[in-house]
Amino acid sequence: MITWFMQDLFVRHLVTYLLSLIGLLAHTQVLIENNHTPVVKIDKPKVSETINWNTLVPYAINVTDAEDGNSAYEEIAEKEVLLIVQYLENPSLVDDYLARINQDLVPLVAMSQSTCFNCHAATTKLIGPSFDLVAKRYSAKDNAKGYLMERLIIGSSGVWGEEKMPPNPDITEEEAGLIIDWILNQEDNPVQFYVGLEGAIRTPEVQSNSDKGVYVLTAAYKDHGSTSSLKNKKLGLQTITLRVK
């Protein structure tokens, strides 16, 4: 009788433990899945707006994220907010362009979450050289990718003057490869991108087929995951198309 009672008690405790464990695992899974996608909104220019050639077009981006915060309260790091700008000669080209935009988005987002944009820009020299200058120096050299990947991760000094390039140990080898591939393609037709929540886009002189041309603006922000899973990061995007005259 005692033996049966002990066995029954053991089984009850075991069932209770297993149910608690299942509940904990389910709760953990919910926490991981509950990392919300950031909401990215281009406040300026407006979707229906027509912009002009040879002018400065102000832009403003708002980001809200359930875990990271709200850009209106300075809770979002500005250097992690991107705006990619592309001119297309015909609106019929928009869908094909957006299908390929990850070729630019993935490396640019990886750089936005490192220190790259503190020192480098698309076509303007900051502390370090612009990306188009890096491409001009290295794109034709043997093993340029491997050399630049190493410099990106471990840092360098004395390559572009006396300034030192700090190491980026948080960038993975896969990310470094994507970043360097992208940089080496920036020599002839560099991607026009901006960093920050606000600024101004410079449109060039009138282009050919200017009566049909459109500007495609894509704003992006990748969050930092949830408290339960920092690897569960999500990317928020908004794309608008603007007529130009």
N, C-alpha and C positions, 0 to 999 in steps of 0.2 A: 504493500500500500504506500509506504513512504517512498520507495523507489519510483513508483508510478507518479506520485505527486511531484517529486523532484524533476522527473523527465518533463512533465507537463509544464512546470514552472520555467524550465530551461527553454522549452519550445516557445512559450509566450514571450520571454525576454528576447529570444532570437528574432522572432517576428517583429516585435516592437523596434528592435535595433535596425533591422533591414528596412522597415518602413520609414524610419527616421533618416537613414542613409539615402534612400531613394528620394525623399523629399528635399534633402540638402542638395543632392546632385541636380534635381530639377530646378531648384531655386538658383543655383549657381549658373545653370544654363540660361535661365531667364535673365539674370544679371548681364551675362555676356551678350546675349542677343539684344538687350535693351539699350545698347549704345546707339543713339539716334543719328541719322544722317544730318549733317549741317544744312541749314537753309541759307542759301546764298542768293542775294538779290541785287541786281544792278539798278540803283536808284536814279542815276544819271549816266548817260542820256536815256530818255524814255524810249520805249519800244517803237512808238509811232513817229519818232523824231526823224527829221531829215537833216543830215550834217553837210557841211560845205568843204570844198577843196581848199587847200592851202590855209588852214586855220587850226587853232587849238580848240579841241573839244573836251570840256571838263567831264570827268567821270567820278562816280561815287558808288561804293559797294557796301552793302550791309550784310553781316554774317551773324546768325544766331545758331547756337548749338546747345542742346540740353545739358551736355556735360562740360563743355569748354566755356560757355558764357555767351555774352552779347557784345558785338563790336561797338555798339552805342555807349557801353559802359567801360570801354577800353579793356575788355576781358579777352579779346582775340589779338594775338600777335600780328601786327600789320605786315611784317615781312613774310608771313605765311599765306597772305592773300594775293592771288595772281589774277591778272587780266591779260588774256591772249587776244591779239587783234589781227585780223586777216582781211585783206581786200580781195574780193572776187569779182571778175568781170561780168558775171551773169548769175542771177539768183538760182538758176538750175544747177549750179556747182556746189550749193550749200550742203546738201545731203552727203555728197561724196567727201567733202572736206571734213564734216563732223564725224564721219565714219573712220577717218584717219587721225583725228585730233589727239588720240592717246599717244601717238608717236612724240608729240610735244608735251602733253600733259604729264605723263609719267615721270620723265626726267626733271621737268620743271618743278613738280610738286616735291620730288625727292630733295632737290636743291633748296626749296623753300623751307624745309624742315631741318636744314643744316645751317652752316654759317656762310654758304656760298655767296648769297646776295649782299652780304655785308661788304664784300670786296669786288664783286664782278657784276657787270650789266651786259646787255645784249650788244650794243655798239658804242658804248661810252666808257671811257676809262675811269674807274674809281680808284681804290687803293691798288687793285690788281688790274690786269689787262681785260679788255672786253672779250666776250666769247668769240666774236668774229676775228679778232687779232690772234687768239689762240689757234683757231682753225687755220688761218693763213700760215702760221709758223709751222704747224705740225701735220696738217692733213695729208701731205705727200710723203711724209717720212715713214720709214719702215718701223714697225713695232710702236707707232705713236700711241695706239690705244693702251697697250700694256704699260708703257712709260708714264702716261698721264694718269692712268688708274692708280698707280703706285704713289705718284705725287699727291693725288687727291686724298688718298687715305692716310698717308704718313706725313704729308707736308713737304715743304721744300724752302730753300732760301737761295738768293743770288741768281735766280733764273730770269726774273724780270726786274732787274735793278736790285736795290738793297732790301726791299720789303720781303718779309717772310710770309710764306703761306702756312697757316696753322694746320695741324692734322685734323682729319675728320673720322675718328674711329667709329662713330655711330653709323656711318655709311657702309652698307654691306658691299661685298664684291659684285653682286648682281646689280645693285643700284649704281655702283661706280661705273660698270660697263655701259649701262644705259645712258648715264650722264655724259660720258666721254664720247660715245657714238653720236649723241645729239650735238655736242659742242663741235665735233669735227665736221658736221654738216652745216655749220653756220657761216661758212666763208662767203658764198656768193649771194645767197638769199636769206639772210638771218631772220628768224622768227621775231616778230614785233610783240614784245610782252612788257608788262608793267608790274611792279611790286607795290602793294599798299592798298589801303582802303579808298584813297582818292588821289587824283592827279589830273593830268591832261594828255590827250592823244593828239599828236601832230599829224594832220593829213597832208599829203604831198600836193604838188601841182596837179592839174587836171590830167587824168589818165585816159588812155584809149577806151572806147566804148563806155565813156563816163555816164551816158544816159541810162545804162542798164546796171551799172556796177553797184555792189553792196559791200558794206563793212559787216563782218561777223565778230561780235565781242563775246568772249567766253570768260566768265569769272569763276574762280575755283578756290576751294579751301578744304584741306584734309584735316580732320580732327585728330585728337590724341588718344582715342580709344576710351574705354570706360575704366572705372576704378578697379574692376575685377579682371579686366583683360586689356592691357595697354597695346597689345598687338591687333586688337579688333578695331582698326581705324577705318573710318568711312569718309568718302569724298563727296562734297556737295558742289553742284554746278548750276550755273544759269547761262544760257546763250541767248543773245538777241541779235537781230539782223536790222541794219539801218540803211536806208537809201542815202545816196550821196549825190550832190549836185554842184 
